[in-house]
């Protein structure tokens, strides 16, 4: 597990920081990241969902090929770079996982 580098703010503070970022609309040239929808739902329900884990979005354990027919909002969510960076800073990324940009 790649550990987070900063103390995790309380849940209310996290929501206040992340929710406006999630409301952004993608623009040409912006960087957006995929995050497993199951992980994001856990974050929405609990204070500590554990490290971000996107392994369910890949065909294999090497994390080099995404599964076919993934659906936004069912399998994954799109996060703007700023939201992704905050979540990784707070929760870390599961060992072996790679950012999906």
C-alpha positions as CSV (number, residue, x, y, z in Angstrom):
1,X,0.0,0.0,0.0
2,X,1.3,3.4,-0.9
3,X,0.6,5.4,2.2
4,X,-1.0,8.9,2.3
5,X,1.5,11.7,3.0
6,X,-0.8,14.0,5.0
7,X,-3.2,13.6,7.9
8,X,-6.7,12.9,6.6
9,X,-9.0,15.9,7.3
10,X,-12.3,15.2,9.0
11,X,-15.1,13.8,6.7
12,X,-17.0,17.1,6.5
13,X,-13.9,19.0,5.5
14,X,-13.2,16.4,2.8
15,X,-16.6,16.8,1.4
16,X,-16.4,20.6,1.4
17,X,-13.1,20.4,-0.6
18,X,-14.0,17.6,-3.0
19,X,-17.7,18.2,-3.9
20,X,-17.1,21.5,-5.8
21,X,-14.4,19.8,-7.7
22,X,-16.7,16.9,-8.7
23,X,-19.2,19.4,-10.0
24,X,-16.7,20.7,-12.6
25,X,-17.3,19.9,-16.3
26,X,-14.4,18.6,-18.4
27,X,-12.8,21.1,-20.7
28,X,-10.4,20.4,-23.6
29,X,-6.9,20.0,-22.2
30,X,-7.9,19.2,-18.6
31,X,-6.6,16.1,-16.9
32,X,-9.2,13.7,-15.5
33,X,-8.8,10.4,-13.7
34,X,-10.8,7.3,-13.4
35,X,-11.6,5.9,-10.0
36,X,-13.4,2.7,-9.2
37,X,-17.0,3.6,-8.4
38,X,-17.1,1.1,-5.6
39,X,-14.2,2.9,-3.8
40,X,-15.9,6.3,-4.4
41,X,-19.2,5.0,-2.9
42,X,-17.3,3.8,0.2
43,X,-15.7,7.2,0.5
44,X,-19.2,8.7,0.3
45,X,-20.4,6.4,3.1
46,X,-17.5,6.2,5.5
47,X,-14.8,8.3,6.9
48,X,-12.0,6.0,5.9
49,X,-12.5,3.7,2.8
50,X,-8.8,2.7,2.7
51,X,-6.4,3.4,-0.2
52,X,-7.7,4.1,-3.6
53,X,-8.0,0.8,-5.4
54,X,-8.7,0.7,-9.1
55,X,-7.7,-2.9,-9.6
56,X,-11.3,-3.9,-10.5
57,X,-11.1,-1.8,-13.6
58,X,-8.3,-3.9,-15.1
59,X,-8.4,-7.2,-17.0
60,X,-5.3,-8.5,-15.2
61,X,-3.2,-8.0,-12.1
62,X,-0.5,-6.1,-14.0
63,X,-2.9,-3.1,-14.4
64,X,-2.0,-2.5,-17.9
65,X,-5.3,-3.2,-19.8
66,X,-8.7,-1.8,-18.8
67,X,-11.7,-4.1,-18.9
68,X,-13.9,-3.9,-22.0
69,X,-17.3,-2.1,-21.8
70,X,-16.7,-0.2,-18.6
71,X,-19.5,2.3,-17.9
72,X,-19.2,5.7,-16.3
73,X,-21.1,5.9,-13.0
74,X,-21.6,2.2,-12.9
75,X,-17.9,1.0,-12.9
76,X,-16.0,4.2,-12.6
77,X,-16.2,7.9,-11.9
78,X,-14.3,10.7,-13.6
79,X,-12.4,13.0,-11.2
80,X,-10.7,16.2,-12.1
81,X,-6.9,16.2,-11.3
82,X,-7.3,18.4,-8.2
83,X,-9.8,15.9,-6.7
84,X,-7.7,12.9,-7.6
85,X,-4.6,14.5,-6.0
86,X,-6.4,15.3,-2.8
87,X,-7.8,11.8,-2.4
88,X,-4.4,10.2,-3.1
89,X,-2.8,12.6,-0.7
90,X,-5.3,11.6,2.0
91,X,-5.7,7.9,1.4
92,X,-2.8,6.7,-0.8
93,X,-3.0,4.3,-3.7
94,X,-3.1,0.5,-3.3
95,X,0.3,-1.0,-4.1
96,X,0.6,-2.0,-7.7
97,X,-2.2,0.4,-8.7
98,X,-1.6,3.1,-11.3
99,X,-3.4,6.3,-11.9
100,X,-5.8,6.1,-14.9
101,X,-5.7,9.4,-16.6
